[in-house]
């Protein structure tokens, strides 16, 4: 019998192709965006607020010193706020914001020339601690952001790297599938690799969504936190005003103007301006979360990833002889893969067993039952494994016939032997000594050769049954597949 040929062999001259995508759409498998970009922006904004608070601390400290040297010392006070704000682009430059508040402080401080020593003591003991405590709060907020959302961004980058590596592996082996006429190793089957890509993408999306929730939570809390900062600014400046009201009328008027300017800043003024200027970086709370179903990646719909047939079958166990349900797939690479489930997300979908069907033999359908004999090639030790007979049971006779037809179309050998309902047996368990003259059997059947011989004579349609002693040995796992005159089999029987 001629050996089975691959349906792709006629097209072996076609060059392999690997599809890629340059899209940066939100549903790309590996987005181009930097997962830590929003976190970095918030760190920078906290730094801006911290420096703004430091400006006020410096201002109060210098004012306290100025009380000892009157007008001359006020020139030193002015120098503490004469420089532009650090990270000043985070604040609105028009009037009514933090930047405008500091402009007002500079103009009013220039006109102050006298102060008192007692005022300096009050400033140092009551006003300055307000801003020092706020400065500490901002530092703690920065640490909280770094340890929370900052670490999440690193986890997302790591998960994306793992997904990208496996997508590239899928592209490599789909190209190999085309260049080798569809013949690939079981572990390199594009169908299996695609399911493994989904598994890693699911982990990646979970990390992305968790990090997104963390950053969004920080983003939502920033408005309230900034309102607290501004309220503290206002409270500190108010107390500052109370301290200096005992000074001359001119000094009191100037400080009152400073306080009035700071208190006129709406709690959400700076935040709204910040959101408006950075709307291309901040997360849109109304945008939907990513889902695996909406993600596209290279070779997602490659023909090698589409099964010829897939569904649940019951397989007879080797020891307990009972049927257990599993998920089975016949792939274009001519493998029959067994999985515990069709769920790609619960665990990495690696096959429990993999039969290369061109090297396997399938028996006839008996109602809802049929058998397949072959060697499991799912592991690295597959070269040392023996051939086994797998007995399957479908849900209906029609399902059994569909599975049988598709497996037969790619299987190396087909026999008309029906599965034994009383005890597990091979589809070729009934052949006699004459099999060696009817044809050469596949290795492991008791004879030598490269093709499998049918247990039924090809011309007469009749077979020679083994003696009862031999059948009993085969049923108990002690005998081989050959007749009384054939050489003992080398395969392991169960």
C-alpha positions as CSV (number, residue, x, y, z in Angstrom):
1,X,0.0,0.0,0.0
2,X,1.4,3.4,-0.9
3,X,2.2,5.7,2.0
4,X,-0.1,8.6,2.7
5,X,0.9,12.0,1.2
6,X,0.3,15.4,2.5
7,X,-2.4,17.5,0.7
8,X,0.1,20.4,0.7
9,X,2.9,18.4,-1.0
10,X,1.9,19.6,-4.4
11,X,2.4,23.2,-3.3
12,X,5.8,22.7,-1.6
13,X,7.4,25.3,-3.8
14,X,5.3,28.1,-2.3
15,X,7.3,30.4,-0.2
16,X,6.2,30.7,3.5
17,X,4.6,33.9,4.5
18,X,4.2,35.5,7.9
19,X,1.6,38.2,8.4
20,X,2.5,41.1,10.6
21,X,0.7,44.2,11.7
22,X,1.9,47.8,12.2
23,X,-1.3,48.9,13.8
24,X,-1.3,50.6,17.2
25,X,-5.0,50.1,17.7
26,X,-6.3,49.6,21.2
27,X,-7.1,46.0,20.3
28,X,-3.6,45.1,19.2
29,X,-2.2,42.1,21.0
30,X,0.8,44.1,22.1
31,X,-0.1,47.8,22.3
32,X,2.6,50.4,21.5
33,X,1.7,52.4,24.5
34,X,4.0,52.6,27.5
35,X,2.2,51.1,30.4
36,X,4.1,53.4,32.9
37,X,3.4,56.6,31.0
38,X,0.5,57.7,33.1
39,X,2.3,56.7,36.3
40,X,5.3,58.8,35.3
41,X,3.0,61.8,34.6
42,X,1.4,61.6,38.0
43,X,4.8,61.3,39.6
44,X,5.9,64.4,37.8
45,X,2.7,66.2,38.9
46,X,3.2,65.2,42.5
47,X,6.7,66.6,42.2
48,X,5.3,69.8,40.9
49,X,3.0,70.1,43.9
50,X,5.8,69.2,46.3
51,X,8.0,71.9,44.9
52,X,5.0,74.4,45.1
53,X,4.6,73.4,48.7
54,X,8.4,73.8,49.2
55,X,8.1,77.3,47.8
56,X,5.5,78.2,50.4
57,X,7.7,76.7,53.2
58,X,10.6,78.7,52.0
59,X,8.5,81.8,51.8
60,X,7.2,81.5,55.4
61,X,10.7,80.6,56.7
62,X,12.2,83.6,54.9
63,X,9.4,85.8,56.2
64,X,10.1,84.7,59.8
65,X,13.8,85.7,59.3
66,X,12.7,88.9,57.7
67,X,10.9,89.9,60.8
68,X,14.3,90.4,62.5
69,X,15.7,92.7,59.8
70,X,12.6,94.6,58.6
71,X,12.6,95.9,55.1
72,X,16.1,94.8,54.1
73,X,15.4,91.2,54.9
74,X,12.3,91.3,52.8
75,X,14.5,91.4,49.7
76,X,15.7,87.9,50.8
77,X,12.1,86.8,51.1
78,X,11.4,88.0,47.6
79,X,14.4,85.9,46.3
80,X,12.8,82.7,47.5
81,X,9.9,83.1,45.1
82,X,11.7,85.0,42.3
83,X,12.5,81.9,40.3
84,X,9.9,80.3,38.0
85,X,8.0,77.3,39.5
86,X,9.7,73.9,38.9
87,X,7.5,71.8,36.6
88,X,5.6,75.1,36.0
89,X,4.0,73.7,32.9
90,X,1.7,71.7,35.1
91,X,0.0,74.9,36.3
92,X,-2.3,77.2,34.4
93,X,-0.4,80.3,33.4
94,X,-3.4,82.6,33.3
95,X,-4.8,84.5,36.3
96,X,-6.8,82.6,38.8
97,X,-4.4,79.7,39.4
98,X,-1.4,78.7,41.4
99,X,1.1,80.4,39.0
100,X,-1.0,83.6,39.3
101,X,-1.0,83.2,43.1
102,X,2.8,83.3,43.2
103,X,2.9,86.3,40.9
104,X,0.7,88.1,43.4
105,X,3.0,87.1,46.3
106,X,6.0,88.5,44.5
107,X,4.3,91.9,43.9
108,X,3.0,92.3,47.4
109,X,6.2,91.2,49.1
110,X,8.1,93.9,47.3
111,X,6.2,96.6,49.2
112,X,6.7,95.2,52.7
113,X,9.5,96.9,54.6
114,X,8.7,96.4,58.3
115,X,7.9,93.5,60.6
116,X,8.2,92.5,64.2
117,X,10.3,89.9,66.1
118,X,7.2,88.4,67.8
119,X,5.7,87.9,64.4
120,X,8.7,85.9,63.4
121,X,8.2,83.5,66.4
122,X,4.5,83.0,65.6
123,X,5.3,82.3,62.0
124,X,7.9,79.7,62.9
125,X,5.7,77.9,65.5
126,X,2.3,78.0,63.9
127,X,2.2,78.6,60.1
128,X,5.3,76.8,58.9
129,X,4.3,73.4,60.3
130,X,1.2,73.4,58.2
131,X,3.1,73.4,55.0
132,X,5.8,71.0,56.3
133,X,3.0,68.4,57.1
134,X,1.5,68.9,53.7
135,X,5.0,68.4,52.1
136,X,5.2,65.1,54.0
137,X,1.8,64.1,52.7
138,X,2.8,64.7,49.1
139,X,6.0,62.6,49.6
140,X,3.9,59.7,51.0
141,X,1.5,60.0,48.1
142,X,4.5,59.7,45.7
143,X,5.7,56.6,47.5
144,X,2.2,55.1,47.4
145,X,2.0,55.7,43.6
146,X,5.4,54.2,43.0
147,X,4.8,51.1,45.0
148,X,1.2,50.6,43.6
149,X,0.6,51.6,40.0
150,X,4.4,51.9,39.3
151,X,4.9,48.2,40.0
152,X,1.8,47.3,38.0
153,X,3.3,48.9,34.9
154,X,6.4,46.8,35.2
155,X,4.2,43.6,35.4
156,X,2.3,44.7,32.3
157,X,5.5,45.2,30.4
158,X,6.7,41.8,31.4
159,X,3.4,40.1,30.5
160,X,3.5,41.8,27.1
161,X,7.0,40.6,26.5
162,X,5.9,37.0,27.1
163,X,2.9,37.3,24.7
164,X,5.1,38.9,22.0
165,X,7.6,36.1,22.2
166,X,4.9,33.5,21.8
167,X,3.2,35.3,18.9
168,X,6.6,35.4,17.2
169,X,6.9,31.7,17.9
170,X,3.5,31.1,16.2
171,X,4.6,33.1,13.2
172,X,7.8,31.1,13.0
173,X,6.1,27.7,13.0
174,X,3.2,28.7,10.7
175,X,5.9,29.7,8.2
176,X,7.6,26.4,8.9
177,X,4.2,24.6,8.4
178,X,3.9,26.1,4.9
179,X,7.5,25.5,3.9
180,X,7.5,21.8,5.1
181,X,4.2,20.9,3.4
182,X,2.2,20.9,6.7
183,X,4.5,18.5,8.5
184,X,5.5,19.9,12.0
185,X,6.2,18.4,15.4
186,X,3.4,18.0,17.8
187,X,4.8,20.7,20.2
188,X,5.2,23.1,17.2
189,X,1.7,22.5,15.8
190,X,0.3,26.0,15.0
191,X,-3.1,25.1,16.5
192,X,-1.4,24.4,19.9
193,X,0.8,27.5,19.6
194,X,-2.3,29.6,18.9
195,X,-4.1,28.4,21.9
196,X,-1.0,29.0,24.0
197,X,-0.9,32.6,22.6
198,X,-4.5,33.1,23.8
199,X,-3.5,31.8,27.3
200,X,-0.6,34.3,27.6
201,X,-2.8,37.1,26.2
202,X,-5.4,36.4,28.8
203,X,-2.7,36.8,31.5
204,X,-1.5,39.9,29.8
205,X,-4.9,41.5,29.6
206,X,-5.6,40.7,33.2
207,X,-2.4,42.5,34.2
208,X,-3.3,45.4,31.9
209,X,-6.8,45.8,33.3
210,X,-5.5,45.5,36.9
211,X,-2.9,48.2,36.2
212,X,-5.5,50.3,34.4
213,X,-7.8,50.1,37.4
214,X,-5.0,51.1,39.7
215,X,-4.0,54.1,37.6
216,X,-7.6,55.1,37.1
217,X,-8.1,54.9,40.9
218,X,-5.1,57.1,41.4
219,X,-6.4,59.5,38.7
220,X,-9.8,59.7,40.3
221,X,-8.3,60.4,43.7
222,X,-6.0,63.1,42.4
223,X,-8.7,65.7,42.1
224,X,-9.7,65.3,45.7
225,X,-6.0,65.2,46.8
226,X,-5.2,68.4,44.9
227,X,-8.3,70.1,46.4
228,X,-6.9,69.1,49.8
229,X,-3.5,70.6,48.8
230,X,-5.1,73.9,47.7
231,X,-7.3,73.9,50.8
232,X,-4.2,73.5,53.0
233,X,-2.5,76.3,51.0
234,X,-5.4,78.5,51.7
235,X,-5.6,77.5,55.4
236,X,-1.9,78.2,55.8
237,X,-2.1,81.5,54.1
238,X,-5.1,82.4,56.2
239,X,-3.2,81.8,59.4
240,X,-0.3,83.6,58.0
241,X,-2.6,86.6,57.5
242,X,-3.7,86.4,61.1
243,X,-0.1,86.6,62.2
244,X,0.7,89.6,60.2
245,X,-2.5,91.6,60.9
246,X,-0.8,93.2,63.8
247,X,1.7,94.8,61.6
248,X,1.3,98.1,59.9
249,X,-1.8,98.7,57.7
250,X,0.2,98.5,54.5
251,X,1.7,95.2,55.4
252,X,-1.7,93.8,56.4
253,X,-3.3,95.0,53.2
254,X,-0.6,93.3,51.1
255,X,-0.7,90.0,52.9
256,X,-4.6,90.1,52.7
257,X,-4.2,90.4,49.0
258,X,-2.0,87.4,48.9
259,X,-4.5,85.3,50.9
260,X,-7.4,86.6,48.8
261,X,-5.6,85.5,45.6
262,X,-4.9,82.0,47.0
263,X,-8.4,81.5,48.3
264,X,-10.0,82.6,45.0
265,X,-8.5,79.5,43.3
266,X,-11.3,77.0,42.8
267,X,-10.5,73.5,44.1
268,X,-10.7,72.0,40.6
269,X,-9.2,74.9,38.7
270,X,-5.7,73.5,38.4
271,X,-7.0,69.9,38.0
272,X,-9.4,70.8,35.1
273,X,-6.6,72.7,33.3
274,X,-4.2,69.7,33.9
275,X,-6.8,67.3,32.4
276,X,-7.4,69.6,29.4
277,X,-3.7,69.8,28.7
278,X,-3.0,66.1,29.1
279,X,-6.2,64.5,27.8
280,X,-4.1,62.5,25.3
281,X,-2.2,60.8,28.1
282,X,-4.7,60.4,30.9
283,X,-7.1,57.4,31.0
284,X,-10.6,58.0,29.7
285,X,-12.9,56.6,32.4
286,X,-15.6,55.9,29.8
287,X,-13.4,53.8,27.6
288,X,-14.1,50.1,27.7
289,X,-11.7,47.6,29.1
290,X,-9.7,45.3,26.8
291,X,-11.0,41.8,26.1
292,X,-9.2,38.9,24.4
293,X,-12.1,38.5,22.0
294,X,-11.4,41.9,20.4
295,X,-7.6,41.3,20.1
296,X,-6.0,40.5,16.7
297,X,-2.6,39.1,16.2
298,X,-0.5,37.8,13.3
299,X,-1.6,34.4,11.9
300,X,-4.7,34.3,14.1
301,X,-6.8,32.9,11.2
302,X,-4.0,30.8,9.5
303,X,-5.5,27.7,7.9
304,X,-3.1,25.6,10.0
305,X,-4.9,26.8,13.2
306,X,-8.4,25.7,12.1
307,X,-9.2,22.1,13.2
308,X,-10.7,19.6,10.7
309,X,-13.0,18.5,13.5
310,X,-13.2,19.2,17.2
311,X,-15.4,18.1,20.1
312,X,-15.8,15.9,23.1
313,X,-15.3,12.1,22.9
314,X,-15.2,9.4,25.6
315,X,-12.0,7.4,25.8
316,X,-11.7,4.0,27.5
317,X,-9.2,4.0,30.3
318,X,-6.2,1.7,30.3
319,X,-6.5,0.5,33.9
320,X,-10.0,1.0,35.1
321,X,-11.6,0.3,31.7
322,X,-14.1,3.0,32.1
323,X,-14.8,5.8,29.7
324,X,-13.8,9.4,30.5
325,X,-14.8,12.5,28.5
326,X,-12.1,14.7,26.9
327,X,-11.8,17.3,24.2
328,X,-10.3,16.0,21.0
329,X,-9.1,17.8,17.8
330,X,-7.9,16.7,14.4
331,X,-5.7,19.4,13.0
332,X,-4.6,20.2,9.5
333,X,-1.1,19.0,10.6
334,X,-2.7,15.5,10.8
335,X,-2.5,15.2,14.6
336,X,-5.2,13.9,16.8
337,X,-4.7,15.9,20.0
338,X,-6.4,15.1,23.4
339,X,-7.1,17.9,25.9
340,X,-8.8,17.8,29.2
341,X,-10.9,20.7,28.3
342,X,-11.5,23.3,25.5
343,X,-10.9,26.2,27.9
344,X,-7.8,28.2,26.7
345,X,-7.7,30.4,29.8
346,X,-7.9,28.1,32.9
347,X,-4.5,26.5,32.1
348,X,-2.0,26.3,29.3
349,X,-3.7,24.1,26.7
350,X,-0.9,21.5,26.1
351,X,-2.1,18.1,24.7
352,X,-2.4,15.1,27.0
353,X,-1.8,12.8,24.1
354,X,-1.0,13.5,20.4
355,X,-1.2,10.8,17.7
356,X,0.3,11.5,14.3
357,X,-2.4,10.0,12.2
358,X,-0.3,9.1,9.0
359,X,1.5,6.7,11.4
360,X,-1.7,5.4,13.0
361,X,-4.4,2.8,12.2
362,X,-8.1,3.3,12.6
363,X,-10.7,0.6,13.0
364,X,-14.2,0.4,11.8
365,X,-17.2,2.1,13.4
366,X,-19.4,0.0,15.7
367,X,-22.4,2.1,16.6
368,X,-20.9,5.0,18.6
369,X,-17.5,3.3,19.1
370,X,-14.3,3.2,17.0
371,X,-10.6,2.6,17.8
372,X,-7.4,4.3,16.8
373,X,-4.0,2.6,17.2
374,X,-0.9,4.8,17.3
375,X,2.0,6.2,19.3
376,X,1.7,9.2,21.6
377,X,4.2,11.9,20.3
378,X,3.2,14.7,22.7
379,X,6.4,14.5,24.8
380,X,10.1,14.6,24.3
381,X,10.2,10.9,25.3
382,X,7.8,9.9,22.5
383,X,10.5,8.1,20.5
384,X,10.8,5.6,23.3
385,X,7.0,5.1,23.8
386,X,5.0,2.1,22.4
387,X,2.0,2.1,20.2
388,X,-1.3,1.9,22.1
389,X,-4.9,1.2,21.1
390,X,-7.3,4.1,22.0
391,X,-11.0,3.1,22.1
392,X,-13.3,6.1,21.7
393,X,-17.1,6.5,22.1
394,X,-19.0,9.4,20.4
395,X,-22.3,10.8,21.5
396,X,-24.2,9.5,18.5
397,X,-23.5,7.1,15.7
398,X,-23.6,10.0,13.3
399,X,-20.9,11.8,15.3
400,X,-18.8,8.6,15.4
401,X,-19.1,8.3,11.6
402,X,-18.0,11.9,11.1
403,X,-14.9,11.4,13.4
404,X,-14.1,8.2,11.6
405,X,-14.4,9.7,8.1
406,X,-12.1,12.6,8.9
407,X,-9.5,10.5,10.8
408,X,-9.6,7.9,8.0
409,X,-8.9,10.6,5.4
410,X,-5.5,11.3,7.0
411,X,-4.7,8.0,8.8
412,X,-2.0,5.8,7.6
413,X,-4.1,2.6,7.6
414,X,-7.8,1.7,7.9
415,X,-9.2,-1.7,9.0
416,X,-12.7,-3.0,9.0
417,X,-12.2,-4.6,12.4
418,X,-14.8,-3.4,14.9
419,X,-13.9,-2.6,18.5
420,X,-14.4,-5.4,21.0
421,X,-17.2,-4.4,23.4
422,X,-16.2,-7.0,26.0
423,X,-12.5,-6.3,26.4
424,X,-10.0,-3.9,25.0
425,X,-8.4,-5.2,21.9
426,X,-6.5,-4.0,18.8
427,X,-8.3,-3.5,15.5
428,X,-5.9,-6.1,14.1
429,X,-6.1,-8.5,17.1
430,X,-7.7,-11.3,15.0
431,X,-5.1,-11.7,12.2
432,X,-3.3,-15.0,11.8
433,X,0.0,-16.3,10.7
434,X,-0.8,-15.6,7.1
435,X,-0.6,-11.8,7.7
436,X,3.1,-11.9,6.9
437,X,2.3,-13.1,3.4
438,X,-0.6,-10.6,2.9
439,X,1.5,-7.5,3.3
440,X,4.2,-5.9,5.6
441,X,2.9,-4.5,8.8
442,X,4.0,-1.3,10.6
443,X,6.6,-1.6,13.3
444,X,5.2,-2.9,16.5
445,X,2.7,-5.4,14.8
446,X,5.0,-8.4,14.9
447,X,6.3,-8.0,11.4
448,X,8.6,-5.7,9.6
449,X,7.9,-3.0,6.9
450,X,6.8,0.6,6.5
451,X,3.1,0.1,5.9
452,X,0.3,-1.4,8.0
453,X,-1.4,-4.6,6.9
454,X,-5.2,-5.0,7.4
455,X,-6.4,-7.8,9.6
456,X,-8.9,-8.7,6.8
457,X,-7.7,-10.3,3.6
458,X,-7.9,-7.6,0.9
459,X,-9.2,-10.0,-1.8
460,X,-11.5,-12.4,0.1
461,X,-12.7,-10.0,2.8
462,X,-12.2,-12.7,5.4
463,X,-9.7,-12.9,8.3
464,X,-8.1,-15.6,10.3
465,X,-8.9,-15.4,14.0
466,X,-6.2,-16.0,16.6
467,X,-6.5,-19.0,18.8
468,X,-8.5,-18.5,22.1
469,X,-5.3,-18.6,24.1
470,X,-3.8,-15.8,22.0
471,X,-6.9,-13.7,22.3
472,X,-7.1,-14.2,26.0
473,X,-3.4,-13.1,26.3
474,X,-4.1,-10.0,24.2
475,X,-7.2,-9.1,26.2
476,X,-5.2,-9.3,29.5
477,X,-2.2,-7.3,28.0
478,X,0.1,-10.4,27.8
479,X,0.0,-11.1,24.1
480,X,1.0,-9.3,20.9
481,X,-0.9,-8.6,17.8
482,X,0.6,-11.4,15.6
483,X,-0.8,-14.9,15.1
484,X,0.8,-18.0,16.5
485,X,3.4,-18.1,13.8
486,X,4.3,-14.4,13.9
487,X,7.1,-12.8,15.8
488,X,6.3,-11.4,19.3
489,X,5.3,-7.7,19.3
490,X,7.6,-5.2,20.9
491,X,4.9,-2.7,21.8
492,X,3.5,-2.3,25.3
493,X,0.0,-3.5,25.7
494,X,-2.5,-2.3,28.3
